[in-house]
Amino acid sequence: MDWCRRHSLWLVCGLALALRVAYLGEISQSPLFRHPVVDAETYTRQASALAAGNWLGRGEGPFWQPPLYPYFLGVIKGLFPETFWYAARLTQGILGALSCGLVVWLGRRLFSPGIGVAAGLAAAVYGPLIFYDAELLPATLATTLNLLALALLVRGGNGWHWLLSGAVLGLASLAIAQSLVVAALAAAWLGWRGWQAGRATALRRAGFLAAGVVLVLAPVSLRNYVVGGDTVLISYNGGVNFYLGNNPDYERTVNVRPGWEWDDLVAMPFAAGVSRPSEKAAFFYQQAWAYISSQPLDYLGLLLHKARTFWQGDELGRNQDVYYWRHYSVLLSGLLWKYGLAFPFGLVGPLALLGMGLAWRRGHSQLPLLYVAAHLAVVVAFFVADRYRLPLVPVLLLFAAEGAWWLWQSRRLAQGRWGMAGVALLLGWCNWGLPPMQMAGDAAIHYNLGKAYAEERRVPEAVEAYTRAVRLDSTYWQAWVNLGSMTAVAGRMEEAAGIFERVTRARPGQLEVWMNLAHARRALQQGPAARAAYDAALRLPSPHRPQIYLELMGFHLQAGEFAQATEVMAQAQRDYPQDVARIRQAYEQMQARVLGGK
């Protein structure tokens, strides 16, 4: 037992890593393992571009999202191109295990050795932490960096130590920008603590920490200005994210789906004549502040709603249902569930609130309390999702272990009974009114599965997944389009054309649908209907109009309608006078191929 106590930190790390490796083996059977979706798809695409040599991101403008995580994946992609899907997740599993070790260390320094081990073990088996350690998202990297920065701040030291602490917080901010608020509060805390030793000491400590942050952020800001051509501190997605969580139609915007709905949202600045990335961010901030200033009471109610949502026990997945992944993992099924109690956060949250109340009353653990306050404030100020709550979880586990230990010690005392009653009330508040697990999957998860099956050319499975998606949500028009495409690949062209026709009636402004309909009608040798679809596509304002003209010229040439093809060419030349020669050349090449084929 003495040996176990001495080596408890490494034993916790070992257990955490073993569980994460086991989970990795289980989920490798999912079609989404090699075909990540939404943000994870974006990050892996960026990683591939970086690993191919475009390390400065030339031609991409300033960073849209905080850049550290794509670069993290890019390095792994460059080192392990053939085993990337496993290597990236295994690396994150190691980081997750190290985070559990940091929890043990923080518990020893801030509470007691027993609290540290208990919280570390809880982190090792905490279902959402295990889940996100295997997701290609920045949550794990950000959590580890935040915990490392917190450990450095707790340990204390000289000026170089505070500089290093600031640098780590700067790196954390390049993973998730909410860490900037942690850095600001940490600098204020250092200044306040240092003030007791003299004004110069306070300024020196806070200054060293701020310098560390600036040293890390400055190259990114410089790159955004020199390469990206705009003045952006880290990234410019903060504006639209703030608007998502602060507008009079919050429930709709926060649940906006990737694809057309998202494209319509981010196109709002263009409609207002705004094109520069920094100005787009400012546009969305202005829209949100206009709502806040014009409807302050409604905004206050929204903040209270988001605060309660933060402390609710279930996991609010962003773009995918976390609970559905229990299908692929026996381990996750035991560590993440909702049966009256939403386990584990529905239990951890109330105990952590008790532990934080005890810490506040006793006047200790000030820095961890500030850490929780900083992350909580940012998440509630923007919008709540489980992966944005995740960096708080390891610290909340420390407070939860403290709260549970206090309840056990005080169980026979009056204050202990009152504490138990309070925790019982908090349990009800955190778990009341939660929806059940959707183990059959929602429309979004089946849409994502359909995309994965389509990329693997598993056409029957893709058709089935998209069919389930539109049955669950008959207005999921992008799923309808993909269903039409897979139906066409399956050879049922008439059915595919009918699907495309249905979508054109609901979303007539989508170029993709009209082009798919034109292709289907051409395959069915329905010339007039195909021409009508092309004409509808040409009436849309689109940067892809040249492609439509080229297809329409080819369509008429193949049908032997040379006069009509020439008319389309002339119209294209009128629309693009700077490309008259190239359009003529493309027309002549297509004409030669058609005549040569005869």
Beta strands, then each sheet from edge to edge (+ up, - down):
strand 1: 337-338
strand 2: 342-343
sheet 1: 1+ 2-
end
